[in-house]
Amino acid sequence: MGERQADDPPPYYTAHVFVCCNRRPDGHPKGSCAARGSEKLRDYMKVRAKEMGLRSVRVNSAGCLDRCEHGPCLVIYPEGVWYRIDTPAAVDKVLERHIRDGGRVPELLLPPETRGQSLA
């Protein structure tokens, strides 16, 4: 996968947020984001993004993002930045600092050892 080409159509969104909503069976050793409340957090994020007027942002459900033991988690593209979101306050921080202001939320970033590798 490379960088955008000059003749690519414009992107639909300035930010595309994928919230892991995968649900594994109860008792699975890795756990799952859905069992830790990711679906409610995704729903909250959708509502808050609209309330904040973030019109060019899309919040979607994702299947397994393979980081469930660190979840609930999400990834934001085009940057490819991963966060752990376990409360509505964490969602607010990501929307405000990352999406609206273009910064990062260091305290919510997934641990460095989980980036760029499969955790299968």
C-alpha positions in Angstrom: 0.0 0.0 0.0 1.5 3.3 -1.0 0.8 7.0 -0.7 -2.1 8.7 -2.5 -1.7 9.2 -6.2 -2.3 12.6 -7.9 -5.2 11.2 -9.8 -6.9 9.5 -6.9 -10.4 10.8 -6.1 -10.7 12.9 -3.0 -11.3 10.9 0.2 -14.8 10.7 1.5 -13.7 11.4 5.1 -10.8 13.3 6.7 -10.8 10.6 9.4 -12.1 7.1 9.4 -12.4 5.5 12.9 -12.7 1.8 13.2 -13.9 0.6 16.7 -13.3 -3.1 17.4 -16.7 -4.7 18.2 -15.5 -8.3 18.0 -17.1 -10.7 20.5 -15.3 -13.9 21.4 -16.9 -16.6 23.5 -17.1 -16.0 27.2 -13.9 -17.1 29.0 -11.6 -16.8 25.9 -8.1 -16.0 27.1 -7.7 -12.9 24.9 -11.1 -11.5 25.9 -12.9 -9.3 23.5 -13.6 -5.6 22.9 -17.3 -6.1 22.7 -17.4 -7.9 26.1 -15.6 -4.9 27.5 -18.2 -2.4 26.2 -16.9 -1.4 22.8 -20.3 -1.3 21.1 -21.7 1.2 23.6 -18.5 3.3 23.3 -18.8 3.2 19.5 -22.4 4.3 19.7 -21.4 7.1 22.1 -18.6 8.1 19.7 -21.0 8.4 16.8 -23.3 10.7 18.8 -20.5 12.8 20.2 -18.9 13.3 16.8 -22.2 14.7 15.4 -22.7 16.8 18.5 -19.2 18.3 18.0 -19.9 19.0 14.4 -17.2 16.7 13.1 -18.9 16.2 9.7 -16.0 14.6 7.7 -15.5 11.8 10.2 -16.9 8.3 9.9 -17.1 6.1 12.9 -17.5 2.4 12.0 -17.7 -1.0 13.7 -14.8 -3.3 12.9 -14.5 -7.0 13.3 -11.4 -8.2 15.2 -8.5 -5.7 15.0 -6.3 -8.4 16.8 -5.6 -6.2 19.8 -8.5 -7.4 22.1 -6.3 -8.1 25.1 -5.7 -4.3 25.1 -9.2 -3.3 24.3 -11.6 -1.9 23.8 -9.6 -0.4 21.0 -9.9 1.6 17.8 -7.7 2.7 14.9 -7.9 6.0 13.1 -7.0 6.3 9.4 -5.4 7.7 7.4 -2.8 8.0 10.2 -3.1 4.5 11.4 -3.1 5.6 15.1 -4.3 3.0 17.7 -6.0 3.9 20.9 -7.5 2.1 23.9 -10.9 3.6 24.8 -12.6 2.2 27.9 -14.8 5.1 29.0 -16.8 7.9 27.4 -14.2 10.4 28.7 -11.6 8.5 26.7 -13.7 8.8 23.6 -14.1 12.5 24.2 -10.3 12.9 24.5 -9.8 11.1 21.2 -12.5 13.1 19.4 -11.2 16.4 20.8 -7.5 16.0 20.7 -7.0 13.7 17.7 -9.9 14.3 15.4 -10.8 17.9 16.0 -7.4 19.4 17.0 -5.1 17.1 15.0 -3.0 16.1 18.0 -2.6 12.8 19.8 -3.7 11.4 23.2 -0.5 9.8 24.5 -2.1 8.3 27.6 -4.5 6.3 25.5 -2.2 5.1 22.7 -1.8 1.3 22.6 1.5 0.1 24.1 4.4 0.3 21.6 5.0 -3.4 21.7 1.5 -4.0 20.1 2.1 -1.8 17.0 3.2 -3.2 13.7 2.9 -6.8 14.7 0.2 -9.5 14.7 -0.9 -10.6 18.1 -2.5 -13.8 16.8 
